[in-house]
Amino acid sequence: MRIAVRYRDVLIDPDGHVAGHDAGATLVRRLLRVFPGAIVVGDGPRRCDGFDVLPLEFLDARETVVINMDVVDSMSVWRTLRQSCDEPKVMNFVWWTTSQFTHPVDRAALGLSCALFPTFANSQRTATEIQEIVGQQVVQPLAEQTRIGWVNLGIRLEHVHPRQEPAVPVVLYPAIYLSERKAPQVFFDVVERVRKHVPVRVEARLVESHLVSEQAMRLSRHEWVWMGPLTASRDDYWEALSRTTAFLATATDESYGLEYIEALVAGAVGVFPDRPWARAILPADYPFLYSTTAQAEELLLRAVSDPAGCRRQLDDAAGGDFQDWLRARHDDDAFDRSVVEHVRRWFG
C-alpha cells in the first residue's frame, strides 16, 4: 500500500523540496518522512528529492491511500479516484482548528466528510470538536460509523538549540499570520505597555502575504519591532528561538499550538490566555495564564524581568523539570507511531 499526501497549498521549490515553514508544509514533510516513498498530490508529474509529485488522476487508486489535509474536499477526492477504483482509500487529516469553519455549509461539509472517511486529528481537543460537529451536522446512521483517531503532533526534539540569553529581552509574536483569530493588536498593545518598564525587542516572522499587509507596515514603524519573513531553514528557526526570552499568546482558539510548544521547549517563557486550548497543552498548575490584558501585562513583565525565576516556577508547576514534562508529552515520535498505526488499522 502506497501513501499519497494531498495539501492544496503545498509548494515545491526548484530543487525538488517541499518549501515553506508554515504548519502545513512542515506536516507534509513529516508525513513524507514517516511514509518513505510517499507521493505528493499536485501538478505534475514531477520527480523530486525523495518523492514524486503526481496529479490525483494519475494515482493507482487500488493501491494508494490518500491522506487529505484539505478535509472538506475529501468527497471530491473520492469521486475522482472512484473513476478508476470501486473503493477509493481516503483518510482525513485535521491539523487546524475547526472554529475557522463558521458558515453552515462549511460546517456541514466538514461534518459529512469526517463521518464518511476515517479521520486523524492533531490533538484530543480537535478530535472531540470533530465528534461534536459530526453529531450536530450528520444523520445518525452515518454519524454512528464515524472513525476518529488522534495524537498530539509533537515536535522534533533533536532540533532544539542551546539557550542564548539576549542582552535585551526578546518577545516573540508567536504566529506567522496577523489574522483576527490571532489578535495581533492585543499582543502589540500589551507589549507596548510592558516597554514602559523594561526595554524589550519584538520579533515577528510572517508569511509573505501578511508581511506586506498594511497592518504589518503600520506595526513595524515602532523602533522596537522587527518584522521579517519566515526563516530560511529549520536550523535558523531554532537558532532564533534559542535567544527568545518570552512570548505572549493572544489567539482566541488553536487546535494544538505547535509554535507555542516549540518556543517553550526552546526555553522561552510563555504567557497564555486562560482558554481551553492553552490548558490542554500545559501543566494543570501553569502559572502564566491571564484572563484580562492587565494580567497579561503583569505576567509578561515578570517573564522579561526575571526569566530564570519564571523558569523555576515552571519547574514547580510541572512537579520537577518543565522541559522533561514537555518532552514526554510533545515528542513527535508518538505522532509517527500513531499515524502509521491508524493507517494500518483503517486500510490494512
KEZARO-117110 format. One record per residue (C-alpha): residue in one letter; chain; x, y, z. Coordinates in steps of 0.5 Angstrom, whole numbers, plus 500, padded with zeros to 3 digits. Layout:
! residues N
rec res A, chain A, x X, y Y, z Z
...
! end
This chain:
! residues 348
rec res M, chain A, x 500, y 500, z 500
rec res R, chain A, x 503, y 507, z 498
rec res I, chain A, x 501, y 514, z 501
rec res A, chain A, x 500, y 520, z 498
rec res V, chain A, x 499, y 527, z 501
rec res R, chain A, x 495, y 532, z 499
rec res Y, chain A, x 495, y 539, z 501
rec res R, chain A, x 493, y 544, z 496
rec res D, chain A, x 498, y 550, z 498
rec res V, chain A, x 504, y 546, z 498
rec res L, chain A, x 510, y 549, z 494
rec res I, chain A, x 516, y 545, z 491
rec res D, chain A, x 522, y 549, z 490
rec res P, chain A, x 526, y 549, z 484
rec res D, chain A, x 531, y 544, z 488
rec res G, chain A, x 525, y 539, z 489
rec res H, chain A, x 524, y 540, z 496
rec res V, chain A, x 517, y 542, z 500
rec res A, chain A, x 518, y 549, z 501
rec res G, chain A, x 516, y 554, z 507
rec res H, chain A, x 516, y 553, z 515
rec res D, chain A, x 508, y 554, z 516
rec res A, chain A, x 505, y 548, z 520
rec res G, chain A, x 502, y 546, z 513
rec res A, chain A, x 509, y 545, z 510
rec res T, chain A, x 512, y 542, z 516
rec res L, chain A, x 507, y 537, z 516
rec res V, chain A, x 508, y 535, z 509
rec res R, chain A, x 515, y 534, z 510
rec res R, chain A, x 514, y 530, z 517
rec res L, chain A, x 509, y 525, z 513
rec res L, chain A, x 514, y 524, z 507
rec res R, chain A, x 519, y 522, z 513
rec res V, chain A, x 514, y 518, z 516
rec res F, chain A, x 512, y 514, z 510
rec res P, chain A, x 518, y 513, z 506
rec res G, chain A, x 516, y 513, z 498
rec res A, chain A, x 510, y 517, z 499
rec res I, chain A, x 507, y 521, z 493
rec res V, chain A, x 505, y 529, z 494
rec res V, chain A, x 499, y 530, z 490
rec res G, chain A, x 500, y 536, z 486
rec res D, chain A, x 501, y 539, z 479
rec res G, chain A, x 506, y 534, z 475
rec res P, chain A, x 508, y 529, z 474
rec res R, chain A, x 515, y 531, z 477
rec res R, chain A, x 521, y 527, z 480
rec res C, chain A, x 523, y 531, z 487
rec res D, chain A, x 528, y 530, z 492
rec res G, chain A, x 526, y 523, z 495
rec res F, chain A, x 519, y 523, z 493
rec res D, chain A, x 515, y 524, z 487
rec res V, chain A, x 509, y 529, z 485
rec res L, chain A, x 503, y 526, z 481
rec res P, chain A, x 496, y 529, z 480
rec res L, chain A, x 491, y 526, z 483
rec res E, chain A, x 488, y 523, z 477
rec res F, chain A, x 495, y 519, z 476
rec res L, chain A, x 495, y 515, z 482
rec res D, chain A, x 493, y 508, z 483
rec res A, chain A, x 487, y 508, z 487
rec res R, chain A, x 487, y 501, z 488
rec res E, chain A, x 494, y 501, z 492
rec res T, chain A, x 494, y 508, z 495
rec res V, chain A, x 492, y 511, z 501
rec res V, chain A, x 491, y 519, z 500
rec res I, chain A, x 492, y 523, z 507
rec res N, chain A, x 488, y 529, z 505
rec res M, chain A, x 490, y 535, z 509
rec res D, chain A, x 484, y 539, z 506
rec res V, chain A, x 479, y 535, z 509
rec res V, chain A, x 472, y 539, z 506
rec res D, chain A, x 475, y 537, z 499
rec res S, chain A, x 475, y 529, z 501
rec res M, chain A, x 469, y 528, z 498
rec res S, chain A, x 471, y 531, z 491
rec res V, chain A, x 478, y 527, z 492
rec res W, chain A, x 474, y 520, z 493
rec res R, chain A, x 470, y 522, z 487
rec res T, chain A, x 476, y 523, z 482
rec res L, chain A, x 479, y 516, z 485
rec res R, chain A, x 473, y 513, z 484
rec res Q, chain A, x 473, y 513, z 477
rec res S, chain A, x 479, y 508, z 477
rec res C, chain A, x 477, y 504, z 483
rec res D, chain A, x 471, y 502, z 486
rec res E, chain A, x 473, y 503, z 494
rec res P, chain A, x 478, y 509, z 494
rec res K, chain A, x 482, y 510, z 500
rec res V, chain A, x 482, y 517, z 503
rec res M, chain A, x 484, y 519, z 510
rec res N, chain A, x 482, y 526, z 513
rec res F, chain A, x 488, y 529, z 517
rec res V, chain A, x 485, y 535, z 521
rec res W, chain A, x 491, y 539, z 523
rec res W, chain A, x 488, y 546, z 524
rec res T, chain A, x 482, y 549, z 529
rec res T, chain A, x 475, y 547, z 527
rec res S, chain A, x 473, y 554, z 529
rec res Q, chain A, x 475, y 557, z 523
rec res F, chain A, x 469, y 554, z 520
rec res T, chain A, x 463, y 558, z 522
rec res H, chain A, x 459, y 558, z 515
rec res P, chain A, x 453, y 553, z 516
rec res V, chain A, x 455, y 550, z 509
rec res D, chain A, x 463, y 549, z 511
rec res R, chain A, x 461, y 546, z 518
rec res A, chain A, x 456, y 541, z 515
rec res A, chain A, x 461, y 539, z 509
rec res L, chain A, x 467, y 538, z 515
rec res G, chain A, x 462, y 534, z 519
rec res L, chain A, x 460, y 530, z 513
rec res S, chain A, x 467, y 529, z 511
rec res C, chain A, x 469, y 526, z 518
rec res A, chain A, x 463, y 522, z 518
rec res L, chain A, x 465, y 519, z 511
rec res F, chain A, x 472, y 518, z 512
rec res P, chain A, x 477, y 516, z 517
rec res T, chain A, x 480, y 522, z 521
rec res F, chain A, x 486, y 523, z 524
rec res A, chain A, x 487, y 529, z 529
rec res N, chain A, x 492, y 533, z 531
rec res S, chain A, x 490, y 533, z 539
rec res Q, chain A, x 485, y 530, z 543
rec res R, chain A, x 482, y 537, z 543
rec res T, chain A, x 481, y 537, z 536
rec res A, chain A, x 478, y 530, z 536
rec res T, chain A, x 473, y 532, z 541
rec res E, chain A, x 471, y 538, z 537
rec res I, chain A, x 470, y 534, z 530
rec res Q, chain A, x 466, y 529, z 534
rec res E, chain A, x 461, y 534, z 536
rec res I, chain A, x 461, y 537, z 529
rec res V, chain A, x 459, y 530, z 526
rec res G, chain A, x 454, y 529, z 532
rec res Q, chain A, x 451, y 536, z 530
rec res Q, chain A, x 451, y 536, z 523
rec res V, chain A, x 450, y 529, z 520
rec res V, chain A, x 444, y 524, z 520
rec res Q, chain A, x 445, y 519, z 526
rec res P, chain A, x 446, y 513, z 521
rec res L, chain A, x 453, y 516, z 518
rec res A, chain A, x 455, y 519, z 525
rec res E, chain A, x 455, y 512, z 528
rec res Q, chain A, x 460, y 510, z 523
rec res T, chain A, x 465, y 516, z 525
rec res R, chain A, x 472, y 513, z 526
rec res I, chain A, x 477, y 518, z 529
rec res G, chain A, x 484, y 518, z 532
rec res W, chain A, x 488, y 523, z 535
rec res V, chain A, x 495, y 524, z 538
rec res N, chain A, x 499, y 531, z 540
rec res L, chain A, x 503, y 533, z 534
rec res G, chain A, x 509, y 534, z 538
rec res I, chain A, x 516, y 537, z 535
rec res R, chain A, x 523, y 534, z 533
rec res L, chain A, x 527, y 535, z 540
rec res E, chain A, x 533, y 534, z 536
rec res H, chain A, x 532, y 541, z 533
rec res V, chain A, x 533, y 545, z 540
rec res H, chain A, x 539, y 549, z 540
rec res P, chain A, x 543, y 551, z 547
rec res R, chain A, x 540, y 557, z 550
rec res Q, chain A, x 543, y 564, z 549
rec res E, chain A, x 541, y 570, z 553
rec res P, chain A, x 540, y 576, z 549
rec res A, chain A, x 543, y 583, z 552
rec res V, chain A, x 536, y 586, z 551
rec res P, chain A, x 530, y 581, z 552
rec res V, chain A, x 527, y 579, z 546
rec res V, chain A, x 519, y 578, z 546
rec res L, chain A, x 516, y 573, z 540
rec res Y, chain A, x 510, y 575, z 537
rec res P, chain A, x 508, y 567, z 536
rec res A, chain A, x 505, y 567, z 530
rec res I, chain A, x 506, y 567, z 522
rec res Y, chain A, x 499, y 571, z 521
rec res L, chain A, x 496, y 578, z 523
rec res S, chain A, x 489, y 575, z 522
rec res E, chain A, x 484, y 577, z 527
rec res R, chain A, x 484, y 570, z 531
rec res K, chain A, x 491, y 571, z 533
rec res A, chain A, x 489, y 578, z 536
rec res P, chain A, x 496, y 581, z 534
rec res Q, chain A, x 493, y 588, z 536
rec res V, chain A, x 492, y 586, z 543
rec res F, chain A, x 499, y 583, z 543
rec res F, chain A, x 503, y 589, z 541
rec res D, chain A, x 498, y 594, z 546
rec res V, chain A, x 501, y 589, z 552
rec res V, chain A, x 508, y 589, z 550
rec res E, chain A, x 508, y 597, z 549
rec res R, chain A, x 506, y 598, z 556
rec res V, chain A, x 511, y 593, z 558
rec res R, chain A, x 516, y 597, z 555
rec res K, chain A, x 515, y 603, z 559
rec res H, chain A, x 518, y 599, z 565
rec res V, chain A, x 523, y 594, z 561
rec res P, chain A, x 526, y 595, z 554
rec res V, chain A, x 524, y 590, z 550
rec res R, chain A, x 525, y 588, z 543
rec res V, chain A, x 519, y 584, z 539
rec res E, chain A, x 521, y 579, z 533
rec res A, chain A, x 515, y 577, z 529
rec res R, chain A, x 517, y 573, z 523
rec res L, chain A, x 511, y 573, z 518
rec res V, chain A, x 508, y 569, z 511
rec res E, chain A, x 510, y 574, z 506
rec res S, chain A, x 502, y 576, z 505
rec res H, chain A, x 502, y 578, z 512
rec res L, chain A, x 509, y 581, z 512
rec res V, chain A, x 507, y 586, z 506
rec res S, chain A, x 500, y 588, z 509
rec res E, chain A, x 498, y 595, z 511
rec res Q, chain A, x 497, y 593, z 519
rec res A, chain A, x 505, y 590, z 518
rec res M, chain A, x 507, y 596, z 516
rec res R, chain A, x 504, y 600, z 521
rec res L, chain A, x 506, y 596, z 527
rec res S, chain A, x 513, y 595, z 524
rec res R, chain A, x 514, y 603, z 525
rec res H, chain A, x 516, y 602, z 532
rec res E, chain A, x 523, y 602, z 533
rec res W, chain A, x 523, y 596, z 538
rec res V, chain A, x 519, y 592, z 533
rec res W, chain A, x 523, y 588, z 528
rec res M, chain A, x 518, y 584, z 523
rec res G, chain A, x 521, y 580, z 517
rec res P, chain A, x 520, y 574, z 513
rec res L, chain A, x 520, y 566, z 516
rec res T, chain A, x 527, y 564, z 517
rec res A, chain A, x 530, y 560, z 511
rec res S, chain A, x 531, y 554, z 515
rec res R, chain A, x 529, y 550, z 521
rec res D, chain A, x 536, y 551, z 524
rec res D, chain A, x 536, y 558, z 523
rec res Y, chain A, x 529, y 558, z 526
rec res W, chain A, x 531, y 554, z 532
rec res E, chain A, x 537, y 559, z 533
rec res A, chain A, x 532, y 565, z 533
rec res L, chain A, x 528, y 561, z 539
rec res S, chain A, x 534, y 560, z 543
rec res R, chain A, x 535, y 567, z 544
rec res T, chain A, x 528, y 569, z 545
rec res T, chain A, x 526, y 571, z 552
rec res A, chain A, x 519, y 570, z 552
rec res F, chain A, x 512, y 570, z 548
rec res L, chain A, x 505, y 573, z 549
rec res A, chain A, x 500, y 568, z 546
rec res T, chain A, x 493, y 572, z 544
rec res A, chain A, x 490, y 567, z 540
rec res T, chain A, x 482, y 566, z 541
rec res D, chain A, x 483, y 559, z 539
rec res E, chain A, x 488, y 554, z 537
rec res S, chain A, x 487, y 546, z 535
rec res Y, chain A, x 494, y 545, z 538
rec res G, chain A, x 499, y 550, z 539
rec res L, chain A, x 506, y 548, z 535
rec res E, chain A, x 509, y 554, z 535
rec res Y, chain A, x 508, y 555, z 543
rec res I, chain A, x 511, y 548, z 544
rec res E, chain A, x 517, y 550, z 540
rec res A, chain A, x 518, y 556, z 544
rec res L, chain A, x 517, y 553, z 551
rec res V, chain A, x 522, y 547, z 549
rec res A, chain A, x 527, y 552, z 547
rec res G, chain A, x 527, y 556, z 554
rec res A, chain A, x 522, y 562, z 552
rec res V, chain A, x 517, y 564, z 558
rec res G, chain A, x 510, y 563, z 555
rec res V, chain A, x 504, y 568, z 557
rec res F, chain A, x 498, y 565, z 555
rec res P, chain A, x 490, y 567, z 555
rec res D, chain A, x 486, y 562, z 560
rec res R, chain A, x 483, y 558, z 555
rec res P, chain A, x 481, y 551, z 554
rec res W, chain A, x 486, y 550, z 548
rec res A, chain A, x 492, y 553, z 552
rec res R, chain A, x 490, y 549, z 559
rec res A, chain A, x 490, y 543, z 554
rec res I, chain A, x 498, y 543, z 553
rec res L, chain A, x 500, y 546, z 559
rec res P, chain A, x 501, y 543, z 567
rec res A, chain A, x 495, y 544, z 571
rec res D, chain A, x 498, y 549, z 575
rec res Y, chain A, x 502, y 553, z 570
rec res P, chain A, x 503, y 560, z 573
rec res F, chain A, x 503, y 564, z 567
rec res L, chain A, x 495, y 565, z 565
rec res Y, chain A, x 491, y 571, z 564
rec res S, chain A, x 484, y 573, z 564
rec res T, chain A, x 485, y 580, z 563
rec res T, chain A, x 490, y 585, z 559
rec res A, chain A, x 492, y 588, z 565
rec res Q, chain A, x 494, y 581, z 568
rec res A, chain A, x 498, y 579, z 561
rec res E, chain A, x 502, y 586, z 562
rec res E, chain A, x 504, y 584, z 569
rec res L, chain A, x 506, y 577, z 567
rec res L, chain A, x 510, y 579, z 561
rec res L, chain A, x 513, y 584, z 565
rec res R, chain A, x 515, y 578, z 570
rec res A, chain A, x 517, y 574, z 564
rec res V, chain A, x 522, y 579, z 561
rec res S, chain A, x 525, y 582, z 568
rec res D, chain A, x 526, y 575, z 571
rec res P, chain A, x 526, y 570, z 566
rec res A, chain A, x 530, y 565, z 570
rec res G, chain A, x 526, y 566, z 576
rec res C, chain A, x 520, y 564, z 572
rec res R, chain A, x 523, y 558, z 569
rec res R, chain A, x 524, y 556, z 576
rec res Q, chain A, x 516, y 557, z 577
rec res L, chain A, x 515, y 553, z 571
rec res D, chain A, x 519, y 547, z 574
rec res D, chain A, x 515, y 547, z 580
rec res A, chain A, x 508, y 547, z 576
rec res A, chain A, x 511, y 541, z 573
rec res G, chain A, x 513, y 538, z 579
rec res G, chain A, x 520, y 537, z 577
rec res D, chain A, x 523, y 539, z 571
rec res F, chain A, x 519, y 543, z 566
rec res Q, chain A, x 523, y 541, z 560
rec res D, chain A, x 522, y 534, z 562
rec res W, chain A, x 515, y 535, z 562
rec res L, chain A, x 514, y 538, z 555
rec res R, chain A, x 519, y 533, z 552
rec res A, chain A, x 515, y 527, z 555
rec res R, chain A, x 508, y 530, z 552
rec res H, chain A, x 510, y 533, z 546
rec res D, chain A, x 515, y 529, z 542
rec res D, chain A, x 514, y 527, z 535
rec res D, chain A, x 516, y 520, z 536
rec res A, chain A, x 509, y 519, z 539
rec res F, chain A, x 506, y 522, z 532
rec res D, chain A, x 510, y 518, z 528
rec res R, chain A, x 508, y 511, z 531
rec res S, chain A, x 501, y 513, z 532
rec res V, chain A, x 499, y 516, z 525
rec res V, chain A, x 502, y 509, z 522
rec res E, chain A, x 498, y 505, z 527
rec res H, chain A, x 492, y 509, z 524
rec res V, chain A, x 493, y 508, z 517
rec res R, chain A, x 494, y 500, z 518
rec res R, chain A, x 488, y 500, z 522
rec res W, chain A, x 484, y 503, z 518
rec res F, chain A, x 487, y 501, z 511
rec res G, chain A, x 490, y 494, z 512
! end
